[in-house]
Amino acid sequence: MADRPDHGLGYARSRLVRHSAEREAPPFPPEAAEALTVCVAPDGIVLSGDTALLSHDLAPGAGERSLTIYLGRVDGRPVFAAALAAEAGGRFDVVDLRSLASAGRVAPDELGVVATARSFLSWHARNGFCAHCGTATGVAAAGFRRDCPACGAHHFPRTDPVAIMLITRGDACLLGRGPHFPPGMYSCLAGFIEPGETIEDAVRRESFEEAGVRIGAVTYLASQPWPFPSSLMIGCVAESLTEAITRDAAELEDARWFARDEVTAMIAGAHPGGLSTPPPMAIAHLLMRSFVAGTTVAAYEEYFTEQP
């Protein structure tokens, strides 16, 4: 996969091969000589040089573990995720997950492995009790499930789907900024997909709720795991049927139509008003770049298709 084009999208590529049949009885213990471990500390991801995949002789030195789970394999070697009970020892670098992606501290196809580890461990930290009866649950299936000893309920990790859309109308696109955004930064609109709702309907609903525009055709472009704590960003391009903007002030500090050349300047960091875009690691940036270049889904098929 090393010769695939790199579009800079964080967490979207992974070397992890998931073996569901191995989850009931992992083939190796975490201390096996072949094992690799992603250590997640309270303050970030533990690195050894340019990798978060710590070898069996390095991983124990990262610190005491509160939980270790099995993820799958990388290059045939078993990979575990370990939650550290305290900050990692001084011999390691510790980097927060956003910086890990934006600064390129590890290989792009390792970021997906790290994101998986962080998401699973975050889920375990938040789901220690049964949602049915309130009893403390135990780790099962090597970490891919939690079981209740009282009522027998099985609890599985969840992924929250989010629709994120680049809304277009002719040669312009609609971008907005939330109150929490850095000064001058504009991005695509986005919102969680609700139960019983299609991706297309979520795009139409969120576009109308946040900006008051009516959407026609919706086209899927790409997706991105977003491990904060565990979402899946589903990137779409949406054609607006209307132009007038009615902004939801609780969601958006501002929303406006941007011409293609203005978005080009924003991406290049050359906008005369100092306006900017999310960083290249974010799928919003990819959607905006696709608008500027006039590219379609086909331009990204090679990147998001597994290579032999």
Stockholm file with secondary structure:
# STOCKHOLM 1.0

chainA/1-308         MADRPDHGLGYARSRLVRHSAEREAPPFPPEAAEALTVCVAPDGIVLSGDTALLSHDLAPGAGERSLTIYLGRVDGRPVFAAALAAEAGGRFDVVDLRSLASAGRVAPDELGVVATARSFLSWHARNGFCAHCGTATGVAAAGFRRDCPACGAHHFPRTDPVAIMLITRGDACLLGRGPHFPPGMYSCLAGFIEPGETIEDAVRRESFEEAGVRIGAVTYLASQPWPFPSSLMIGCVAESLTEAITRDAAELEDARWFARDEVTAMIAGAHPGGLSTPPPMAIAHLLMRSFVAGTTVAAYEEYFTEQP
#=GR chainA/1-308 SS CTTSCCCCCTTCCCCCBCCGGGSSSCSSCTTSTTCEEEEEETTEEEEBTTBSCEETTTGGGGCCEEEEEEEEEETTEEEEEEEESSCCCTTSEEECHHHHHHTTCSCHHHHHHHHHHHHHHHHHHHCCBCTTTCCBCEEEGGGTEEECTTTCCEECCCCEEEEEEEEEETTEEEEEECTTSCTTBCBCEEEECCTTCCHHHHHHHHHHHHHCCCEEEEEEEEEEEETTTTEEEEEEEEEESCCCCCCCTTTCSEEEEEEHHHHHHHHHTCCTTCCBCCCTTSHHHHHHHHHHHTCCGGGGTTTTSCCC
#=GC SS_cons         CTTSCCCCCTTCCCCCBCCGGGSSSCSSCTTSTTCEEEEEETTEEEEBTTBSCEETTTGGGGCCEEEEEEEEEETTEEEEEEEESSCCCTTSEEECHHHHHHTTCSCHHHHHHHHHHHHHHHHHHHCCBCTTTCCBCEEEGGGTEEECTTTCCEECCCCEEEEEEEEEETTEEEEEECTTSCTTBCBCEEEECCTTCCHHHHHHHHHHHHHCCCEEEEEEEEEEEETTTTEEEEEEEEEESCCCCCCCTTTCSEEEEEEHHHHHHHHHTCCTTCCBCCCTTSHHHHHHHHHHHTCCGGGGTTTTSCCC
//
